[in-house]
Amino acid sequence: MLSGLDETTYGTDEGFRSAAFAGISKAIFAARVVKLDQYARAGIPFYWRVELTATRIPVVYTYLLDSASRRYRDSDVFTGVVKASVPFLAEIDLSTLA
């Protein structure tokens, strides 16, 4: 569970199968470009990025790894409530993060 918007990476007991990044503005470039590329090259199949808009509304961007190219493709963008089925079933009320 995300309990604030600090830079954090989450994984599973079986090694990293997913990564989530929640950041503040100074770390957003790293999450959008550097970490995205690093995690893709490492073969992590799922990547979620959580950002706050200028009006402090949380937005979740999700990516799926194309294993052939080792690049992420855009998946879903969520505001309000995240309803995801991969990499696990999740329903997260983003208003609790702001």
One Martini backbone bead per residue (centre of mass of N, CA, C, O) as a GRO file, in nm:
protein
   98
    1MET     BB    1   0.097   0.035   0.022
    2LEU     BB    2   0.044   0.367  -0.023
    3SER     BB    3   0.165   0.630   0.225
    4GLY     BB    4   0.249   0.825  -0.001
    5LEU     BB    5   0.489   1.045  -0.197
    6ASP     BB    6   0.742   0.854  -0.221
    7GLU     BB    7   1.025   0.702  -0.306
    8THR     BB    8   0.923   0.378  -0.435
    9THR     BB    9   0.975   0.020  -0.432
   10TYR     BB   10   0.798  -0.268  -0.548
   11GLY     BB   11   0.761  -0.623  -0.481
   12THR     BB   12   0.831  -0.958  -0.478
   13ASP     BB   13   0.941  -1.263  -0.352
   14GLU     BB   14   1.027  -1.347  -0.670
   15GLY     BB   15   1.100  -1.082  -0.736
   16PHE     BB   16   1.084  -0.861  -0.984
   17ARG     BB   17   0.752  -0.796  -1.140
   18SER     BB   18   0.718  -0.509  -1.008
   19ALA     BB   19   0.675  -0.146  -1.032
   20ALA     BB   20   0.669   0.148  -0.821
   21PHE     BB   21   0.625   0.509  -0.858
   22ALA     BB   22   0.650   0.776  -0.619
   23GLY     BB   23   0.656   1.132  -0.675
   24ILE     BB   24   0.825   1.417  -0.700
   25SER     BB   25   0.914   1.657  -0.916
   26LYS     BB   26   1.236   1.603  -0.902
   27ALA     BB   27   1.177   1.276  -0.982
   28ILE     BB   28   1.015   1.247  -1.251
   29PHE     BB   29   1.226   1.218  -1.470
   30ALA     BB   30   1.339   0.951  -1.369
   31ALA     BB   31   1.066   0.794  -1.396
   32ARG     BB   32   1.010   0.857  -1.706
   33VAL     BB   33   1.310   0.759  -1.805
   34VAL     BB   34   1.525   0.605  -1.639
   35LYS     BB   35   1.359   0.383  -1.490
   36LEU     BB   36   1.208   0.278  -1.730
   37ASP     BB   37   1.464   0.171  -1.872
   38GLN     BB   38   1.584  -0.004  -1.646
   39TYR     BB   39   1.338  -0.195  -1.604
   40ALA     BB   40   1.324  -0.298  -1.893
   41ARG     BB   41   1.615  -0.419  -1.909
   42ALA     BB   42   1.544  -0.612  -1.652
   43GLY     BB   43   1.237  -0.736  -1.712
   44ILE     BB   44   1.003  -0.576  -1.595
   45PRO     BB   45   0.663  -0.613  -1.673
   46PHE     BB   46   0.577  -0.386  -1.451
   47TYR     BB   47   0.475  -0.029  -1.446
   48TRP     BB   48   0.427   0.228  -1.201
   49ARG     BB   49   0.313   0.573  -1.194
   50VAL     BB   50   0.305   0.835  -0.946
   51GLU     BB   51   0.130   1.149  -0.962
   52LEU     BB   52   0.109   1.494  -0.911
   53THR     BB   53  -0.063   1.744  -0.972
   54ALA     BB   54  -0.090   2.082  -0.938
   55THR     BB   55  -0.376   2.001  -0.772
   56ARG     BB   56  -0.318   1.722  -0.611
   57ILE     BB   57  -0.372   1.485  -0.819
   58PRO     BB   58  -0.370   1.160  -0.858
   59VAL     BB   59  -0.167   0.969  -1.096
   60VAL     BB   60  -0.179   0.662  -1.288
   61TYR     BB   61   0.079   0.495  -1.461
   62THR     BB   62   0.086   0.228  -1.699
   63TYR     BB   63   0.304  -0.056  -1.783
   64LEU     BB   64   0.414  -0.276  -2.050
   65LEU     BB   65   0.619  -0.527  -2.145
   66ASP     BB   66   0.816  -0.579  -2.427
   67SER     BB   67   1.008  -0.854  -2.459
   68ALA     BB   68   1.143  -0.812  -2.739
   69SER     BB   69   1.235  -0.490  -2.692
   70ARG     BB   70   1.257  -0.386  -2.395
   71ARG     BB   71   0.978  -0.216  -2.382
   72TYR     BB   72   0.746   0.007  -2.301
   73ARG     BB   73   0.395   0.022  -2.288
   74ASP     BB   74   0.122   0.171  -2.278
   75SER     BB   75  -0.163   0.170  -2.082
   76ASP     BB   76  -0.290   0.298  -1.810
   77VAL     BB   77  -0.495   0.570  -1.675
   78PHE     BB   78  -0.541   0.704  -1.341
   79THR     BB   79  -0.825   0.834  -1.166
   80GLY     BB   80  -0.942   0.804  -0.840
   81VAL     BB   81  -0.959   0.479  -0.950
   82VAL     BB   82  -0.798   0.179  -0.932
   83LYS     BB   83  -0.846  -0.080  -1.194
   84ALA     BB   84  -0.680  -0.386  -1.175
   85SER     BB   85  -0.539  -0.709  -1.321
   86VAL     BB   86  -0.238  -0.607  -1.356
   87PRO     BB   87  -0.045  -0.816  -1.174
   88PHE     BB   88  -0.309  -0.757  -1.004
   89LEU     BB   89  -0.566  -0.725  -0.811
   90ALA     BB   90  -0.698  -0.380  -0.803
   91GLU     BB   91  -0.830  -0.132  -0.562
   92ILE     BB   92  -0.765   0.224  -0.563
   93ASP     BB   93  -0.798   0.507  -0.368
   94LEU     BB   94  -0.650   0.810  -0.448
   95SER     BB   95  -0.764   1.009  -0.226
   96THR     BB   96  -0.574   0.880   0.006
   97LEU     BB   97  -0.294   1.025  -0.110
   98ALA     BB   98  -0.341   1.352  -0.092
   0.00000   0.00000   0.00000
